[in-house]
Amino acid sequence: MEKFITLTDTAVPLDAENVDTDQIIPARFLKATDKAGFGENLFRDWKFNKDTTPNKDFVLNDPTYSGSILVAGNNFGCGSSREHAAWAIKAYGFKAVVSSYFADIFKGNALNNGLLPVQVSPEFLEELFSAITKDPKSEITIDLQNQAVRISKTDKSERFGLDPYKKTCLINGYDDIDFLVSKLESIRNFEKKKMKSTPEAAQLP
């Protein structure tokens, strides 16, 4: 996975609450098992009208907004546990999603796929929406090392929580297997010490 240390970019505001995984990636697109191509179907039923023409009122079709940070309303990623939702968001080009609350399963799926879910207070989320809508070029900085998100233009910031193990994986670009491989030398040294301290083990061929 790509390393995530510090991200500074503009953001796309999705000011909607209770966005569920079926809205993120509709069920009819779940037949594929490969991650390729999921990005183009992100929010498919919101991006397009029934006649397949682009919905000009949907934020992803608004050229005013761009960037690799998605700022979303409360309770993002609720609904079914499909990992494809995280795949679609990441494949579209987003590297982080900011919300005041994430569904637990979505949060885990996001972290497992190198997508950073940044949970902030409702008050700070409103600050973000306000800054982005007033100035779409306003940059947001997400500092993973210090677990802080900052609005560049106003210099307002807030810290966010994150599982230490997942933080280590994101900073180093590890998936679970990569993390174990990184500890291989430590595991071997532990095994050697254990063998030396156990008389029975020392007699083994």
MOUR-V766891 format. One line per field, one symbol per residue. ss: DSSP state (H for helix, E for strand, L for the rest). phi: phi as a letter, one per 30 degrees, with the letter a starting at -180 (. if undefined). psi: psi as a letter, one per 20 degrees, with the letter a starting at -180 (. if undefined). A space follows every 10 residues. Layout:
ss = ???
phi = ???
psi = ???
//
This chain:
ss = LLLLLEEEEL EEEELLLLLE HHHHLLHHHL LLLLLLLLHH HLLHHHHELL LLLELLLLHH HLLLLLLLEE EELLLELELL LLLHHHHHHH HHLLLEEEEL LELHHHHHHH HHLLLEEEEL LHHHHHHHHH HHHHLLLLLE EEELLLLEEE ELLLLEEEEL LLLHHHHHHH HHLLLHHHHH HHLHHHHHHH HHHHHHHLHH HHLLL
phi = .ddbcbbbad bcccdbchdc ddddbeedcc ddccddjded cdhedcdbdd didddddddd ccddcakccc cbddididjd cededdeddd ddkdcabcad abdeddeddd ddcicdcccb dedddddded ddddbecdcc cccdechbbb cedcidbadb daeedddedd dciccddedd ddcedddddd dddddddced ddddd
psi = qpqofpporr qponmprlor hhhgoqhijj hqiqipihhi jpkgihhqrh jjqpoiiphi joihqrrjpp orrqlpkrbr jpihghgggg hhipiqppri pqpggggghg hijjpooopr qhghghgggg gghhnijpqp poohgjlqpq oghijqrqqq qqphghgggg hikqahghgg hhjgghgghg hghgghiogh hhiq.
//
